Amino acid sequence: MPLAVARVSKNKLLSRSVWLYTYVFRGTPLYVQLLLCYTGLYSLQVVRDHMLLAEFFRSGMNCTLLAFTLNT
């Protein structure tokens, strides 16, 4: 609901950012998002150096839930 309200907002930055989110996460296949979340994000040095992010993205279940949440 908040994203729908932000999408029809007169604020162009807010509206365009919601449009971009919708375009990217709803426009790509879920399988690609799962692969990027599980293998792509963990391969970044920034994620591996940060202790909490490394623990989060090391678990396949966490990556799956994140990809499902962003896609939905």
C-alpha positions in Angstrom: 0.0 0.0 0.0 2.7 2.5 0.8 4.4 1.8 -2.5 1.2 2.3 -4.4 0.7 5.7 -2.7 4.3 6.6 -3.4 3.9 5.6 -7.1 1.1 8.0 -7.7 2.8 10.8 -5.7 3.5 14.1 -7.4 7.0 13.9 -6.1 8.9 12.7 -9.1 11.9 11.3 -7.2 9.6 9.2 -5.1 7.4 8.1 -8.0 10.3 7.2 -10.2 12.1 5.2 -7.5 9.0 3.1 -7.0 8.7 2.7 -10.7 12.3 1.5 -11.0 11.9 -1.0 -8.1 8.7 -2.3 -9.8 10.5 -2.5 -13.2 13.5 -4.4 -11.8 12.0 -6.8 -9.3 8.8 -7.6 -11.1 10.3 -7.6 -14.6 13.1 -10.1 -14.0 12.4 -13.8 -13.5 12.4 -15.0 -9.9 15.1 -17.6 -10.7 17.5 -14.9 -11.8 16.8 -12.9 -8.6 17.4 -16.1 -6.5 20.8 -16.6 -8.3 21.8 -13.0 -7.8 20.8 -13.0 -4.2 22.5 -16.2 -3.3 25.6 -16.2 -5.4 26.0 -12.6 -6.6 25.7 -10.6 -3.4 27.9 -12.9 -1.3 30.7 -12.6 -3.9 30.9 -8.8 -3.2 33.8 -7.9 -0.9 31.7 -5.4 1.0 29.2 -8.1 2.0 31.9 -10.6 3.0 33.7 -8.0 5.1 30.6 -7.0 7.1 30.0 -9.7 9.7 26.1 -9.4 9.9 25.7 -9.3 6.1 28.0 -12.2 5.6 26.1 -14.3 8.1 22.8 -13.4 6.5 23.8 -14.1 2.9 25.6 -17.3 3.8 22.3 -19.0 4.5 20.3 -20.2 1.5 17.0 -19.8 3.3 17.6 -16.1 4.1 18.5 -15.4 0.4 15.4 -17.2 -0.7 13.2 -15.3 1.6 14.7 -12.0 0.6 14.3 -12.8 -3.1 10.7 -13.8 -2.6 9.9 -10.8 -0.5 11.4 -8.4 -3.0 9.7 -10.1 -5.9 6.3 -10.1 -4.2 
